Each structure stands twice: as structure tokens, then as C-alpha cells.
Amino acid sequence: MIDLWEGQCAVTGAYTLRALVASHAKPWTDSTDVEKLDTSNGLLLAGTLDKVYDGYLMSVHPETGELLFSDAIDEAERARLAGGPYAPA
């Protein structure tokens, strides 16, 4: 997964490897042994985004790559999570 995503978060481009997580698109518990090791079954994400993704608060459109956020996350927080500039609330 690291090679596939060139060692960077698929969303923000962050590259501190110790802060990145291989996130499975199809949950590990629902995956076959082959799917669990399939690099195309996931994204390399910064730890915070991994939590949001695993919590079903964010997904990625399969054709466009657009980030899709739950209504539980407001616009300002979406921008922060997507790597936008930080602006104190």
C-alpha cells in the first residue's frame, strides 16, 4: 500500500509514514483472505482520516475520487480533515 500511494496520504499528501494507516475499503472482517492483502482494497490515510473513514463518516467516490463526508461533520471540519488551511473557529 505504501508503494501504491507513493508513501503519502491519499487525501492530504502527508508523508510521515509513522502517522499513516493502510485503510481497507472493504472491512477486514468482511474480506476474504485475498481481499485482505489486495492493495486496491484500500487507501493510505493519515491516522485522523483513517478514524473518520473507519467510522463511516467519510467515503471516497469510486469514479471521481471526491471525498464524501457525513452530515455529522460540518463544512469547516471537512476542510480541516481534507488538508485545508487551519483557521481557528
Secondary structure by P-SEA (a helix, b strand, c coil): ccccccccccccccccccccccccccccccccccccccccccccccaaaaaaaaaccccccccccbbbbcccccaaaaaaaaccccccc
